[in-house]
Amino acid sequence: MNNAKRKKILMRLKQNTLKPVTELNYSSHFELLIATVLSAQTTDISVNKITEKLYPVANTASAILELDTDGLQQYIKTIGLWKTKARNIINLCRILVKCYDGSIPNNREALEALPGVGRKTANVVLNIAFHLPTIAVDRHVFRVCNRTNFSIGRNVQEVEQNLLKFVPKKFQIHCHHWFIFHGRYTCLARKPKCFICNIKDLCEFEGKIDISIPHERLDSGSN
């Protein structure tokens, strides 16, 4: 795919959501970090159901430490990997309290040194909390970029590095959200909704699904 086509794709995805925001609920940098750690291999909806009960009780590193591992597990046991996530979050909170006075560090090296925080989570926090032009590559971004030929990579890091080369600076702050939403609601894993895709003519996916929808169905669906 050439850069002219990539720019057109970005412009169209931008039209869908001019100023995208994460679908995780949070009201502080700490809440964003914890929600992102919890969201690994779990939907944002599931995480929001947990944090709406957890955060009124404990939404700082010191408050979560008071819960201890067993107490935290009671709040998060409805999601996958909850035991591991609870241990990581407790250890993460200990480091935040000891080394950062409970605050969230604003650099990649410090973030990735925290238990349970990988490159994707660090990118999310740096991008959303600190407004840095990082590009987080999750399963949706990985799928959309490879499927459309926008950014080919064998793993998430390759896709991220290619995106940083291909995406103009002015688009980098929001582009991972545009790809996430496109993958979450249009370019689905099993049955992509090519018939409603606004980048269909630019996409280089050879297996596009072309479904014609009768006008009467469109009319009836708009009521």
Secondary structure, DSSP 8 states (H G I E B T S, - for coil): --HHHHHHHHHHHHHH-SS---SS--SSHHHHHHHHHHTTTS-HHHHHHHHHHHTTT--SHHHHHHHHHHHHHHHHTTSTTHHHHHHHHHHHHHHHHHHHTT----SHHHHHTSTT--HHHHHHHHHHTT--------HHHHHHHHHHTSS--SSHHHHHHHHHHHS-HHHHTTHHHHHHHHHHHTS-SSS--GGG-TTTTT---TT-------HHHHHHHT-
